């Protein structure tokens, strides 16, 4: 396979987890910005459908990861590959992928002769846990309340070990959604029930409130941060507004033209539930400017118009 740097002088972007929900949208943004986009994905490529811009490599495979990076020689990197669900059943895998995988990636990037000019590491607003603050700024103490959040906070500490060697930016996205997000996330589950004209839905606590953004807005924020390179900084990615599940259901009912019967399943009410998450986006806005506003109702309408994702 030809070395990517021999094929083109176009700047190269690497997205780990490129085939995930966020990765696909960020790939579009970086392509529009003039980058040749490469990605890593877990598992083997489909025979006969191999892509030269996609590397099937496990972040816990140090040798395979180093080989891929030597070929790609990325100018910028967005590290999105992670176990991204709070309710993922395999705790060992959460810690292995999110912490060890991140360390392996940063170690391999730091070993390149030509280091990238920007490395974005995606953490999570879940690290704040059940904070008593009404609005969460980046200075709020971390109080992770589940294994996923603990793994993400540990990942941030790992990233700081490499900040003297790499221009690392840490992001803490709050909840976001859009077309292509799977149904094990709450809003796609709700919207897909309405699309199917289901009469009933089982949910957990209806009073939890979340700061929801549109995935397209998140991708733009990531692309702008990679361009600005505020190395060593941490940024909330959020809208600054919170909606309860009751409010989400009301919007979805209005959009779909009918009301669904909701029952609360105790099995869906999580221990250590984070009841309210609202982010302060002022640091992000000061760095990259205002992001295009997309109202949650418009995001839900966009999702309702599209086919469900299994």
Secondary structure as UniProt FT lines:
FT   HELIX           4..7
FT   STRAND          12..16
FT   TURN            17..19
FT   HELIX           21..32
FT   TURN            33..34
FT   STRAND          36..41
FT   TURN            47..48
FT   TURN            52..53
FT   STRAND          54..56
FT   TURN            59..60
FT   HELIX           62..72
FT   STRAND          76..79
FT   TURN            86..87
FT   HELIX           91..95
FT   HELIX           96..101
FT   HELIX           102..110
FT   STRAND          118..122
FT   HELIX           125..128
FT   TURN            138..139
FT   HELIX           147..160
FT   TURN            161..165
FT   STRAND          168..173
FT   STRAND          176..177
FT   TURN            179..180
FT   TURN            183..184
FT   HELIX           186..195
FT   TURN            196..197
FT   STRAND          200..203
FT   TURN            206..207
FT   STRAND          209..210
FT   STRAND          213..214
FT   HELIX           215..228
FT   TURN            231..232
FT   STRAND          234..237
FT   STRAND          243..244
FT   HELIX           245..256
FT   STRAND          261..264
FT   HELIX           266..268
FT   TURN            271..272
FT   STRAND          276..277
FT   HELIX           282..288
FT   HELIX           296..305
//
